[in-house]
Amino acid sequence: MPKLKTRKAASKRYKITGNDNFLRKHAFKGHLLMKKSNRQKRKLSQVTCVSKRDSNAIKLMLPY
């Protein structure tokens, strides 16, 4: 059986934790930051966990 390939885009976006959860960054932090409040930008800088519904698809993209 051949080896499975890792989706490189997914490996750059997600990190796996010890409990098989995936960490991701928030969107909307790339540009147009002048109109966003400091509180909003601070919240967007934090890392959060991926929802359970999306984690099944990410497991297929990151087999190892």
N, CA, C and O atoms as a Tripos MOL2 file, in Angstrom:
@<TRIPOS>MOLECULE
protein
  256   255    64     0     0
PROTEIN
NO_CHARGES

@<TRIPOS>ATOM
      1 N           0.8450   -1.1790    0.0000 N.3       1 MET1
      2 CA          0.0000    0.0000    0.0000 C.3       1 MET1
      3 C           0.8920    1.2440    0.0000 C.2       1 MET1
      4 O           1.8510    1.3110    0.7690 O.2       1 MET1
      5 N           0.5930    2.2210   -0.8440 N.am      2 PRO2
      6 CA          1.4650    3.4030   -0.9090 C.3       2 PRO2
      7 C           1.2810    4.3060    0.2970 C.2       2 PRO2
      8 O           0.2720    4.2560    1.0010 O.2       2 PRO2
      9 N           2.2940    5.1290    0.5060 N.am      3 LYS3
     10 CA          2.2280    6.0840    1.6050 C.3       3 LYS3
     11 C           1.2290    7.1840    1.2730 C.2       3 LYS3
     12 O           1.0440    7.5380    0.1080 O.2       3 LYS3
     13 N           0.5900    7.7180    2.3040 N.am      4 LEU4
     14 CA         -0.3510    8.8140    2.1180 C.3       4 LEU4
     15 C           0.3910   10.1350    2.0900 C.2       4 LEU4
     16 O           1.3580   10.3330    2.8260 O.2       4 LEU4
     17 N          -0.0610   11.0240    1.2470 N.am      5 LYS5
     18 CA          0.5740   12.3300    1.1580 C.3       5 LYS5
     19 C          -0.1250   13.3190    2.0790 C.2       5 LYS5
     20 O          -1.3410   13.2690    2.2640 O.2       5 LYS5
     21 N           0.6600   14.2070    2.6470 N.am      6 THR6
     22 CA          0.1370   15.2610    3.5110 C.3       6 THR6
     23 C          -0.2260   16.4600    2.6510 C.2       6 THR6
     24 O           0.5240   16.8380    1.7510 O.2       6 THR6
     25 N          -1.3760   17.0540    2.9280 N.am      7 ARG7
     26 CA         -1.7410   18.3080    2.2590 C.3       7 ARG7
     27 C          -0.8980   19.4220    2.8550 C.2       7 ARG7
     28 O          -1.0550   19.7580    4.0290 O.2       7 ARG7
     29 N          -0.0100   19.9940    2.0630 N.am      8 LYS8
     30 CA          0.9420   20.9600    2.5770 C.3       8 LYS8
     31 C           0.2600   22.2380    3.0520 C.2       8 LYS8
     32 O           0.7250   22.8660    4.0040 O.2       8 LYS8
     33 N          -0.8270   22.6310    2.4090 N.am      9 ALA9
     34 CA         -1.5390   23.8330    2.8460 C.3       9 ALA9
     35 C          -2.1190   23.6320    4.2420 C.2       9 ALA9
     36 O          -2.1120   24.5530    5.0600 O.2       9 ALA9
     37 N          -2.6170   22.4400    4.5110 N.am     10 ALA10
     38 CA         -3.1890   22.1490    5.8230 C.3      10 ALA10
     39 C          -2.0970   22.0640    6.8880 C.2      10 ALA10
     40 O          -2.3110   22.4680    8.0310 O.2      10 ALA10
     41 N          -0.9320   21.5410    6.5170 N.am     11 SER11
     42 CA          0.1360   21.4210    7.5050 C.3      11 SER11
     43 C           0.6730   22.7820    7.9100 C.2      11 SER11
     44 O           1.1990   22.9340    9.0120 O.2      11 SER11
     45 N           0.5480   23.7870    7.0270 N.am     12 LYS12
     46 CA          0.9930   25.1300    7.3700 C.3      12 LYS12
     47 C          -0.0390   25.8760    8.2120 C.2      12 LYS12
     48 O           0.3170   26.8170    8.9220 O.2      12 LYS12
     49 N          -1.2980   25.4780    8.1490 N.am     13 ARG13
     50 CA         -2.3580   26.2040    8.8390 C.3      13 ARG13
     51 C          -2.7240   25.6250   10.1940 C.2      13 ARG13
     52 O          -3.1740   26.3620   11.0710 O.2      13 ARG13
     53 N          -2.5430   24.3290   10.3870 N.am     14 TYR14
     54 CA         -3.0270   23.6690   11.5980 C.3      14 TYR14
     55 C          -1.8850   23.0000   12.3380 C.2      14 TYR14
     56 O          -0.9300   22.5150   11.7300 O.2      14 TYR14
     57 N          -1.9960   22.9800   13.6670 N.am     15 LYS15
     58 CA         -1.0700   22.2320   14.5130 C.3      15 LYS15
     59 C          -1.8860   21.2650   15.3480 C.2      15 LYS15
     60 O          -2.9820   21.5960   15.8010 O.2      15 LYS15
     61 N          -1.3520   20.0690   15.5520 N.am     16 ILE16
     62 CA         -2.0600   19.0610   16.3260 C.3      16 ILE16
     63 C          -1.5870   19.1320   17.7750 C.2      16 ILE16
     64 O          -0.4040   19.3390   18.0450 O.2      16 ILE16
     65 N          -2.5250   18.9580   18.7030 N.am     17 THR17
     66 CA         -2.2070   18.9720   20.1270 C.3      17 THR17
     67 C          -2.0500   17.5400   20.6140 C.2      17 THR17
     68 O          -2.1750   16.5940   19.8360 O.2      17 THR17
     69 N          -1.7790   17.3890   21.8900 N.am     18 GLY18
     70 CA         -1.6020   16.0640   22.4530 C.3      18 GLY18
     71 C          -2.8840   15.2600   22.5220 C.2      18 GLY18
     72 O          -2.8430   14.0290   22.5280 O.2      18 GLY18
     73 N          -4.0310   15.9410   22.5740 N.am     19 ASN19
     74 CA         -5.3180   15.2540   22.6720 C.3      19 ASN19
     75 C          -5.9970   15.1100   21.3260 C.2      19 ASN19
     76 O          -7.2170   14.9560   21.2650 O.2      19 ASN19
     77 N          -5.2310   15.1580   20.2400 N.am     20 ASP20
     78 CA         -5.7440   15.0440   18.8680 C.3      20 ASP20
     79 C          -6.7010   16.1660   18.5080 C.2      20 ASP20
     80 O          -7.5860   15.9790   17.6730 O.2      20 ASP20
     81 N          -6.5380   17.3260   19.1230 N.am     21 ASN21
     82 CA         -7.2500   18.5160   18.6770 C.3      21 ASN21
     83 C          -6.3370   19.2880   17.7410 C.2      21 ASN21
     84 O          -5.1240   19.0820   17.7300 O.2      21 ASN21
     85 N          -6.9280   20.1790   16.9560 N.am     22 PHE22
     86 CA         -6.1560   20.9820   16.0290 C.3      22 PHE22
     87 C          -6.2660   22.4440   16.4200 C.2      22 PHE22
     88 O          -7.3440   22.9220   16.7750 O.2      22 PHE22
     89 N          -5.1430   23.1530   16.3520 N.am     23 LEU23
     90 CA         -5.1110   24.5720   16.6480 C.3      23 LEU23
     91 C          -5.1000   25.3520   15.3510 C.2      23 LEU23
     92 O          -4.5040   24.9200   14.3640 O.2      23 LEU23
     93 N          -5.7600   26.5060   15.3500 N.am     24 ARG24
     94 CA         -5.8090   27.3500   14.1710 C.3      24 ARG24
     95 C          -5.7450   28.7990   14.6080 C.2      24 ARG24
     96 O          -5.9660   29.1250   15.7740 O.2      24 ARG24
     97 N          -5.4370   29.6690   13.6490 N.am     25 LYS25
     98 CA         -5.4500   31.1040   13.8940 C.3      25 LYS25
     99 C          -6.7590   31.6760   13.3880 C.2      25 LYS25
    100 O          -7.4560   31.0590   12.5820 O.2      25 LYS25
    101 N          -7.0820   32.8590   13.8690 N.am     26 HIS26
    102 CA         -8.3010   33.5340   13.4440 C.3      26 HIS26
    103 C          -8.0980   34.2210   12.1020 C.2      26 HIS26
    104 O          -6.9790   34.5670   11.7240 O.2      26 HIS26
    105 N          -9.1850   34.4050   11.4020 N.am     27 ALA27
    106 CA         -9.1740   35.1590   10.1560 C.3      27 ALA27
    107 C          -9.3710   36.6470   10.4690 C.2      27 ALA27
    108 O          -9.5500   37.0240   11.6270 O.2      27 ALA27
    109 N          -9.3380   37.4740    9.4440 N.am     28 PHE28
    110 CA         -9.6120   38.9220    9.5200 C.3      28 PHE28
    111 C          -8.5370   39.6880   10.2860 C.2      28 PHE28
    112 O          -8.8380   40.7240   10.8790 O.2      28 PHE28
    113 N          -7.3000   39.2120   10.2900 N.am     29 LYS29
    114 CA         -6.2180   39.9250   10.9650 C.3      29 LYS29
    115 C          -5.1460   40.3440    9.9730 C.2      29 LYS29
    116 O          -4.0840   40.8110   10.3840 O.2      29 LYS29
    117 N          -5.3940   40.1900    8.6870 N.am     30 GLY30
    118 CA         -4.3570   40.4500    7.7090 C.3      30 GLY30
    119 C          -4.2340   41.8910    7.2760 C.2      30 GLY30
    120 O          -3.1230   42.3760    7.0590 O.2      30 GLY30
    121 N          -5.3490   42.5880    7.1440 N.am     31 HIS31
    122 CA         -5.3030   43.9610    6.6470 C.3      31 HIS31
    123 C          -6.5370   44.6970    7.1450 C.2      31 HIS31
    124 O          -7.3960   44.1100    7.8020 O.2      31 HIS31
    125 N          -6.6200   45.9940    6.8280 N.am     32 LEU32
    126 CA         -7.7170   46.8730    7.2730 C.3      32 LEU32
    127 C          -7.7910   46.8990    8.7970 C.2      32 LEU32
    128 O          -8.8650   46.7490    9.3800 O.2      32 LEU32
    129 N          -6.6410   47.0900    9.4310 N.am     33 LEU33
    130 CA         -6.5800   47.0080   10.8820 C.3      33 LEU33
    131 C          -6.8560   48.3430   11.5740 C.2      33 LEU33
    132 O          -7.0570   48.3770   12.7880 O.2      33 LEU33
    133 N          -6.8680   49.4400   10.8180 N.am     34 MET34
    134 CA         -7.0900   50.7430   11.4480 C.3      34 MET34
    135 C          -8.5080   50.8780   11.9900 C.2      34 MET34
    136 O          -8.7180   51.4930   13.0360 O.2      34 MET34
    137 N          -9.4730   50.3090   11.2910 N.am     35 LYS35
    138 CA        -10.8660   50.4580   11.7090 C.3      35 LYS35
    139 C         -11.2790   49.4600   12.7860 C.2      35 LYS35
    140 O         -12.3480   49.5990   13.3810 O.2      35 LYS35
    141 N         -10.4490   48.4610   13.0410 N.am     36 LYS36
    142 CA        -10.7710   47.4690   14.0610 C.3      36 LYS36
    143 C         -10.2640   47.9570   15.4150 C.2      36 LYS36
    144 O          -9.2160   48.5940   15.5130 O.2      36 LYS36
    145 N         -11.0240   47.6460   16.4380 N.am     37 SER37
    146 CA        -10.6420   48.0860   17.7750 C.3      37 SER37
    147 C          -9.4740   47.2480   18.2930 C.2      37 SER37
    148 O          -9.1970   46.1600   17.7880 O.2      37 SER37
    149 N          -8.8040   47.7740   19.3040 N.am     38 ASN38
    150 CA         -7.6870   47.0370   19.9040 C.3      38 ASN38
    151 C          -8.1700   45.7420   20.5310 C.2      38 ASN38
    152 O          -7.4620   44.7350   20.5060 O.2      38 ASN38
    153 N          -9.3590   45.7630   21.0890 N.am     39 ARG39
    154 CA         -9.9050   44.5570   21.6970 C.3      39 ARG39
    155 C         -10.1400   43.4770   20.6450 C.2      39 ARG39
    156 O          -9.8310   42.3070   20.8680 O.2      39 ARG39
    157 N         -10.6880   43.8750   19.5030 N.am     40 GLN40
    158 CA        -10.9480   42.9140   18.4400 C.3      40 GLN40
    159 C          -9.6390   42.3440   17.8900 C.2      40 GLN40
    160 O          -9.5410   41.1410   17.6480 O.2      40 GLN40
    161 N          -8.6450   43.1950   17.6920 N.am     41 LYS41
    162 CA         -7.3720   42.7200   17.1710 C.3      41 LYS41
    163 C          -6.6720   41.8090   18.1660 C.2      41 LYS41
    164 O          -6.0150   40.8470   17.7670 O.2      41 LYS41
    165 N          -6.8010   42.0970   19.4490 N.am     42 ARG42
    166 CA         -6.2040   41.2430   20.4680 C.3      42 ARG42
    167 C          -6.8630   39.8740   20.4860 C.2      42 ARG42
    168 O          -6.1810   38.8590   20.6300 O.2      42 ARG42
    169 N          -8.1820   39.8360   20.3400 N.am     43 LYS43
    170 CA         -8.9010   38.5550   20.3070 C.3      43 LYS43
    171 C          -8.5490   37.7530   19.0570 C.2      43 LYS43
    172 O          -8.4510   36.5270   19.1080 O.2      43 LYS43
    173 N          -8.3590   38.4490   17.9320 N.am     44 LEU44
    174 CA         -8.0370   37.7590   16.6940 C.3      44 LEU44
    175 C          -6.6180   37.2050   16.6990 C.2      44 LEU44
    176 O          -6.3000   36.3180   15.9070 O.2      44 LEU44
    177 N          -5.7630   37.7130   17.5760 N.am     45 SER45
    178 CA         -4.3890   37.2230   17.6400 C.3      45 SER45
    179 C          -4.2750   35.8970   18.3690 C.2      45 SER45
    180 O          -3.2690   35.2010   18.2330 O.2      45 SER45
    181 N          -5.2860   35.5390   19.1370 N.am     46 GLN46
    182 CA         -5.2130   34.3150   19.9260 C.3      46 GLN46
    183 C          -5.4010   33.0840   19.0430 C.2      46 GLN46
    184 O          -6.0380   33.1480   17.9920 O.2      46 GLN46
    185 N          -4.8420   31.9760   19.4850 N.am     47 VAL47
    186 CA         -4.9890   30.7010   18.8020 C.3      47 VAL47
    187 C          -6.1670   29.9730   19.4310 C.2      47 VAL47
    188 O          -6.3490   30.0130   20.6480 O.2      47 VAL47
    189 N          -6.9700   29.3070   18.6020 N.am     48 THR48
    190 CA         -8.1440   28.6020   19.1070 C.3      48 THR48
    191 C          -8.1880   27.1970   18.5250 C.2      48 THR48
    192 O          -7.4430   26.8720   17.6000 O.2      48 THR48
    193 N          -9.0570   26.3790   19.0690 N.am     49 CYS49
    194 CA         -9.2060   25.0030   18.6010 C.3      49 CYS49
    195 C         -10.2030   24.9480   17.4500 C.2      49 CYS49
    196 O         -11.1320   25.7520   17.3690 O.2      49 CYS49
    197 N          -9.9880   23.9940   16.5760 N.am     50 VAL50
    198 CA        -10.8970   23.7610   15.4580 C.3      50 VAL50
    199 C         -12.1240   23.0280   15.9910 C.2      50 VAL50
    200 O         -12.0150   22.2220   16.9160 O.2      50 VAL50
    201 N         -13.2810   23.3020   15.4150 N.am     51 SER51
    202 CA        -14.4970   22.6410   15.8630 C.3      51 SER51
    203 C         -14.4360   21.1480   15.5410 C.2      51 SER51
    204 O         -13.7010   20.7260   14.6480 O.2      51 SER51
    205 N         -15.2050   20.3670   16.2670 N.am     52 LYS52
    206 CA        -15.2000   18.9140   16.0920 C.3      52 LYS52
    207 C         -15.6610   18.5190   14.6940 C.2      52 LYS52
    208 O         -15.1810   17.5340   14.1320 O.2      52 LYS52
    209 N         -16.5790   19.2750   14.1400 N.am     53 ARG53
    210 CA        -17.1040   18.9560   12.8220 C.3      53 ARG53
    211 C         -16.0430   19.1250   11.7390 C.2      53 ARG53
    212 O         -16.0160   18.3610   10.7750 O.2      53 ARG53
    213 N         -15.1710   20.1160   11.8900 N.am     54 ASP54
    214 CA        -14.1290   20.3460   10.8960 C.3      54 ASP54
    215 C         -12.8930   19.4850   11.1260 C.2      54 ASP54
    216 O         -12.0990   19.2820   10.2070 O.2      54 ASP54
    217 N         -12.7260   18.9820   12.3320 N.am     55 SER55
    218 CA        -11.5000   18.2420   12.6330 C.3      55 SER55
    219 C         -11.4440   16.9060   11.8960 C.2      55 SER55
    220 O         -10.3520   16.3930   11.6520 O.2      55 SER55
    221 N         -12.5830   16.3350   11.5390 N.am     56 ASN56
    222 CA        -12.5640   15.0770   10.8010 C.3      56 ASN56
    223 C         -11.9680   15.2650    9.4130 C.2      56 ASN56
    224 O         -11.2350   14.3990    8.9340 O.2      56 ASN56
    225 N         -12.2700   16.3800    8.7630 N.am     57 ALA57
    226 CA        -11.7040   16.6480    7.4400 C.3      57 ALA57
    227 C         -10.2150   16.9440    7.5510 C.2      57 ALA57
    228 O          -9.4480   16.5820    6.6590 O.2      57 ALA57
    229 N          -9.8020   17.5880    8.6190 N.am     58 ILE58
    230 CA         -8.3840   17.9250    8.7740 C.3      58 ILE58
    231 C          -7.5720   16.6730    9.0710 C.2      58 ILE58
    232 O          -6.4130   16.5800    8.6650 O.2      58 ILE58
    233 N          -8.1570   15.7160    9.7670 N.am     59 LYS59
    234 CA         -7.4540   14.4440   10.0210 C.3      59 LYS59
    235 C          -7.1290   13.7170    8.7250 C.2      59 LYS59
    236 O          -6.0950   13.0580    8.6260 O.2      59 LYS59
    237 N          -8.0090   13.8330    7.7280 N.am     60 LEU60
    238 CA         -7.7280   13.1980    6.4440 C.3      60 LEU60
    239 C          -6.6120   13.9380    5.7060 C.2      60 LEU60
    240 O          -5.8400   13.3230    4.9710 O.2      60 LEU60
    241 N          -6.5250   15.2440    5.8980 N.am     61 MET61
    242 CA         -5.4900   16.0120    5.2180 C.3      61 MET61
    243 C          -4.1200   15.8350    5.8650 C.2      61 MET61
    244 O          -3.0960   15.9690    5.1960 O.2      61 MET61
    245 N          -4.0960   15.5340    7.1660 N.am     62 LEU62
    246 CA         -2.8420   15.3610    7.8960 C.3      62 LEU62
    247 C          -2.7710   13.9340    8.4380 C.2      62 LEU62
    248 O          -3.0640   13.7120    9.6130 O.2      62 LEU62
    249 N          -2.3950   12.9760    7.6190 N.am     63 PRO63
    250 CA         -2.4510   11.5810    8.0860 C.3      63 PRO63
    251 C          -1.3690   11.2280    9.0900 C.2      63 PRO63
    252 O          -1.5300   10.2530    9.8250 O.2      63 PRO63
    253 N          -0.2660   11.9790    9.1590 N.am     64 TYR64
    254 CA          0.8450   11.6060   10.0520 C.3      64 TYR64
    255 C           1.0770   12.6560   11.1000 C.2      64 TYR64
    256 O           1.9700   12.5090   11.9340 O.2      64 TYR64
@<TRIPOS>BOND
     1     1     2 1
     2     2     3 1
     3     3     4 2
     4     3     5 am
     5     5     6 1
     6     6     7 1
     7     7     8 2
     8     7     9 am
     9     9    10 1
    10    10    11 1
    11    11    12 2
    12    11    13 am
    13    13    14 1
    14    14    15 1
    15    15    16 2
    16    15    17 am
    17    17    18 1
    18    18    19 1
    19    19    20 2
    20    19    21 am
    21    21    22 1
    22    22    23 1
    23    23    24 2
    24    23    25 am
    25    25    26 1
    26    26    27 1
    27    27    28 2
    28    27    29 am
    29    29    30 1
    30    30    31 1
    31    31    32 2
    32    31    33 am
    33    33    34 1
    34    34    35 1
    35    35    36 2
    36    35    37 am
    37    37    38 1
    38    38    39 1
    39    39    40 2
    40    39    41 am
    41    41    42 1
    42    42    43 1
    43    43    44 2
    44    43    45 am
    45    45    46 1
    46    46    47 1
    47    47    48 2
    48    47    49 am
    49    49    50 1
    50    50    51 1
    51    51    52 2
    52    51    53 am
    53    53    54 1
    54    54    55 1
    55    55    56 2
    56    55    57 am
    57    57    58 1
    58    58    59 1
    59    59    60 2
    60    59    61 am
    61    61    62 1
    62    62    63 1
    63    63    64 2
    64    63    65 am
    65    65    66 1
    66    66    67 1
    67    67    68 2
    68    67    69 am
    69    69    70 1
    70    70    71 1
    71    71    72 2
    72    71    73 am
    73    73    74 1
    74    74    75 1
    75    75    76 2
    76    75    77 am
    77    77    78 1
    78    78    79 1
    79    79    80 2
    80    79    81 am
    81    81    82 1
    82    82    83 1
    83    83    84 2
    84    83    85 am
    85    85    86 1
    86    86    87 1
    87    87    88 2
    88    87    89 am
    89    89    90 1
    90    90    91 1
    91    91    92 2
    92    91    93 am
    93    93    94 1
    94    94    95 1
    95    95    96 2
    96    95    97 am
    97    97    98 1
    98    98    99 1
    99    99   100 2
   100    99   101 am
   101   101   102 1
   102   102   103 1
   103   103   104 2
   104   103   105 am
   105   105   106 1
   106   106   107 1
   107   107   108 2
   108   107   109 am
   109   109   110 1
   110   110   111 1
   111   111   112 2
   112   111   113 am
   113   113   114 1
   114   114   115 1
   115   115   116 2
   116   115   117 am
   117   117   118 1
   118   118   119 1
   119   119   120 2
   120   119   121 am
   121   121   122 1
   122   122   123 1
   123   123   124 2
   124   123   125 am
   125   125   126 1
   126   126   127 1
   127   127   128 2
   128   127   129 am
   129   129   130 1
   130   130   131 1
   131   131   132 2
   132   131   133 am
   133   133   134 1
   134   134   135 1
   135   135   136 2
   136   135   137 am
   137   137   138 1
   138   138   139 1
   139   139   140 2
   140   139   141 am
   141   141   142 1
   142   142   143 1
   143   143   144 2
   144   143   145 am
   145   145   146 1
   146   146   147 1
   147   147   148 2
   148   147   149 am
   149   149   150 1
   150   150   151 1
   151   151   152 2
   152   151   153 am
   153   153   154 1
   154   154   155 1
   155   155   156 2
   156   155   157 am
   157   157   158 1
   158   158   159 1
   159   159   160 2
   160   159   161 am
   161   161   162 1
   162   162   163 1
   163   163   164 2
   164   163   165 am
   165   165   166 1
   166   166   167 1
   167   167   168 2
   168   167   169 am
   169   169   170 1
   170   170   171 1
   171   171   172 2
   172   171   173 am
   173   173   174 1
   174   174   175 1
   175   175   176 2
   176   175   177 am
   177   177   178 1
   178   178   179 1
   179   179   180 2
   180   179   181 am
   181   181   182 1
   182   182   183 1
   183   183   184 2
   184   183   185 am
   185   185   186 1
   186   186   187 1
   187   187   188 2
   188   187   189 am
   189   189   190 1
   190   190   191 1
   191   191   192 2
   192   191   193 am
   193   193   194 1
   194   194   195 1
   195   195   196 2
   196   195   197 am
   197   197   198 1
   198   198   199 1
   199   199   200 2
   200   199   201 am
   201   201   202 1
   202   202   203 1
   203   203   204 2
   204   203   205 am
   205   205   206 1
   206   206   207 1
   207   207   208 2
   208   207   209 am
   209   209   210 1
   210   210   211 1
   211   211   212 2
   212   211   213 am
   213   213   214 1
   214   214   215 1
   215   215   216 2
   216   215   217 am
   217   217   218 1
   218   218   219 1
   219   219   220 2
   220   219   221 am
   221   221   222 1
   222   222   223 1
   223   223   224 2
   224   223   225 am
   225   225   226 1
   226   226   227 1
   227   227   228 2
   228   227   229 am
   229   229   230 1
   230   230   231 1
   231   231   232 2
   232   231   233 am
   233   233   234 1
   234   234   235 1
   235   235   236 2
   236   235   237 am
   237   237   238 1
   238   238   239 1
   239   239   240 2
   240   239   241 am
   241   241   242 1
   242   242   243 1
   243   243   244 2
   244   243   245 am
   245   245   246 1
   246   246   247 1
   247   247   248 2
   248   247   249 am
   249   249   250 1
   250   250   251 1
   251   251   252 2
   252   251   253 am
   253   253   254 1
   254   254   255 1
   255   255   256 2
@<TRIPOS>SUBSTRUCTURE
     1 MET1         2 RESIDUE 1 A MET
     2 PRO2         6 RESIDUE 1 A PRO
     3 LYS3        10 RESIDUE 1 A LYS
     4 LEU4        14 RESIDUE 1 A LEU
     5 LYS5        18 RESIDUE 1 A LYS
     6 THR6        22 RESIDUE 1 A THR
     7 ARG7        26 RESIDUE 1 A ARG
     8 LYS8        30 RESIDUE 1 A LYS
     9 ALA9        34 RESIDUE 1 A ALA
    10 ALA10       38 RESIDUE 1 A ALA
    11 SER11       42 RESIDUE 1 A SER
    12 LYS12       46 RESIDUE 1 A LYS
    13 ARG13       50 RESIDUE 1 A ARG
    14 TYR14       54 RESIDUE 1 A TYR
    15 LYS15       58 RESIDUE 1 A LYS
    16 ILE16       62 RESIDUE 1 A ILE
    17 THR17       66 RESIDUE 1 A THR
    18 GLY18       70 RESIDUE 1 A GLY
    19 ASN19       74 RESIDUE 1 A ASN
    20 ASP20       78 RESIDUE 1 A ASP
    21 ASN21       82 RESIDUE 1 A ASN
    22 PHE22       86 RESIDUE 1 A PHE
    23 LEU23       90 RESIDUE 1 A LEU
    24 ARG24       94 RESIDUE 1 A ARG
    25 LYS25       98 RESIDUE 1 A LYS
    26 HIS26      102 RESIDUE 1 A HIS
    27 ALA27      106 RESIDUE 1 A ALA
    28 PHE28      110 RESIDUE 1 A PHE
    29 LYS29      114 RESIDUE 1 A LYS
    30 GLY30      118 RESIDUE 1 A GLY
    31 HIS31      122 RESIDUE 1 A HIS
    32 LEU32      126 RESIDUE 1 A LEU
    33 LEU33      130 RESIDUE 1 A LEU
    34 MET34      134 RESIDUE 1 A MET
    35 LYS35      138 RESIDUE 1 A LYS
    36 LYS36      142 RESIDUE 1 A LYS
    37 SER37      146 RESIDUE 1 A SER
    38 ASN38      150 RESIDUE 1 A ASN
    39 ARG39      154 RESIDUE 1 A ARG
    40 GLN40      158 RESIDUE 1 A GLN
    41 LYS41      162 RESIDUE 1 A LYS
    42 ARG42      166 RESIDUE 1 A ARG
    43 LYS43      170 RESIDUE 1 A LYS
    44 LEU44      174 RESIDUE 1 A LEU
    45 SER45      178 RESIDUE 1 A SER
    46 GLN46      182 RESIDUE 1 A GLN
    47 VAL47      186 RESIDUE 1 A VAL
    48 THR48      190 RESIDUE 1 A THR
    49 CYS49      194 RESIDUE 1 A CYS
    50 VAL50      198 RESIDUE 1 A VAL
    51 SER51      202 RESIDUE 1 A SER
    52 LYS52      206 RESIDUE 1 A LYS
    53 ARG53      210 RESIDUE 1 A ARG
    54 ASP54      214 RESIDUE 1 A ASP
    55 SER55      218 RESIDUE 1 A SER
    56 ASN56      222 RESIDUE 1 A ASN
    57 ALA57      226 RESIDUE 1 A ALA
    58 ILE58      230 RESIDUE 1 A ILE
    59 LYS59      234 RESIDUE 1 A LYS
    60 LEU60      238 RESIDUE 1 A LEU
    61 MET61      242 RESIDUE 1 A MET
    62 LEU62      246 RESIDUE 1 A LEU
    63 PRO63      250 RESIDUE 1 A PRO
    64 TYR64      254 RESIDUE 1 A TYR
